[in-house]
Amino acid sequence: MAVSKLTHEHSLALLHKLATDDGFRSRYEQSPAAALAELGVPQETIANLKASCRQPTTLAAKSHFADAHKALSQAAADACVGMFIPTIKLDFGPSR
């Protein structure tokens, strides 16, 4: 069985909710799998997450999630800015 990961969009949504929504935070602490389903994460993805990711937990302060959301949001933009398109250089020998 392959281990699943959340998509970039689901990760951002999760971090935002954990940073801003007390009710969601409470539900996530009790049942991370059910809270992820609320976000629209497919059941197949949830079922294939590491077991430790689906266990009840105690969350860090909302500010930690806000910082992580900001970092992840900016990381995607940094990656796009740093992208370069490869070019092909063909050498047909000396020109006449």
C-alpha positions as CSV (number, residue, x, y, z in Angstrom):
1,M,0.0,0.0,0.0
2,A,1.4,3.4,-1.0
3,V,1.5,6.2,1.5
4,S,-0.6,9.2,0.4
5,K,0.2,12.9,0.7
6,L,-2.1,15.9,0.7
7,T,-2.2,18.0,-2.4
8,H,-0.8,21.5,-2.2
9,E,-4.3,22.9,-2.3
10,H,-5.5,20.6,0.5
11,S,-2.4,21.4,2.6
12,L,-3.1,25.2,2.3
13,A,-6.8,24.7,3.2
14,L,-5.9,22.6,6.2
15,L,-3.3,25.1,7.5
16,H,-5.7,27.9,7.0
17,K,-8.5,26.2,8.9
18,L,-6.1,25.2,11.7
19,A,-4.9,28.8,12.0
20,T,-8.3,30.4,12.0
21,D,-11.2,28.1,12.9
22,D,-11.6,27.0,16.5
23,G,-14.4,24.5,15.8
24,F,-12.4,22.8,13.0
25,R,-9.4,22.7,15.3
26,S,-11.4,20.9,17.9
27,R,-12.8,18.4,15.4
28,Y,-9.3,17.8,13.9
29,E,-7.9,17.1,17.4
30,Q,-10.6,14.5,17.9
31,S,-10.6,12.9,14.5
32,P,-8.1,14.1,11.9
33,A,-9.6,11.8,9.2
34,A,-13.1,13.2,9.6
35,A,-11.7,16.8,9.5
36,L,-9.8,16.1,6.4
37,A,-12.9,14.7,4.8
38,E,-14.7,18.0,5.7
39,L,-12.0,19.7,3.5
40,G,-12.8,17.5,0.6
41,V,-9.8,15.3,0.8
42,P,-10.7,12.0,-1.0
43,Q,-11.4,9.0,1.3
44,E,-8.7,7.0,-0.6
45,T,-6.1,9.6,0.2
46,I,-7.2,9.7,3.9
47,A,-7.1,5.9,4.1
48,N,-3.6,5.8,2.7
49,L,-2.1,8.5,5.0
50,K,0.3,7.2,7.7
51,A,-1.6,5.9,10.6
52,S,0.0,8.4,12.9
53,C,-1.6,11.2,10.8
54,R,-5.1,9.8,11.5
55,Q,-4.8,9.5,15.3
56,P,-6.3,12.0,17.7
57,T,-3.8,14.7,18.6
58,T,-3.1,18.0,20.4
59,L,-2.5,20.9,18.1
60,A,0.1,23.7,18.4
61,A,-1.0,27.3,18.7
62,K,-2.9,28.8,15.8
63,S,0.1,31.2,15.1
64,H,2.3,28.2,14.1
65,F,-0.2,27.1,11.5
66,A,-0.6,30.7,10.2
67,D,3.2,30.9,9.8
68,A,3.3,27.5,8.0
69,H,0.4,28.6,5.7
70,K,2.3,31.8,4.8
71,A,5.5,29.8,4.1
72,L,3.8,27.2,2.0
73,S,2.0,29.9,0.0
74,Q,5.2,31.7,-0.7
75,A,7.1,28.5,-1.4
76,A,5.0,27.8,-4.4
77,A,5.5,31.3,-5.7
78,D,9.3,31.1,-5.1
79,A,9.4,27.8,-7.1
80,C,7.6,29.4,-10.0
81,V,9.9,32.4,-10.1
82,G,12.9,30.2,-10.1
83,M,11.8,28.0,-13.0
84,F,13.7,28.1,-16.2
85,I,12.8,26.6,-19.5
86,P,15.4,24.2,-20.9
87,T,16.6,25.0,-24.4
88,I,18.1,22.7,-27.0
89,K,21.3,23.8,-28.6
90,L,22.2,21.8,-31.8
91,D,25.7,21.9,-33.2
92,F,25.8,21.0,-36.9
93,G,29.5,21.5,-37.3
94,P,31.2,24.5,-38.8
95,S,29.1,26.9,-40.8
96,R,30.1,27.7,-44.4
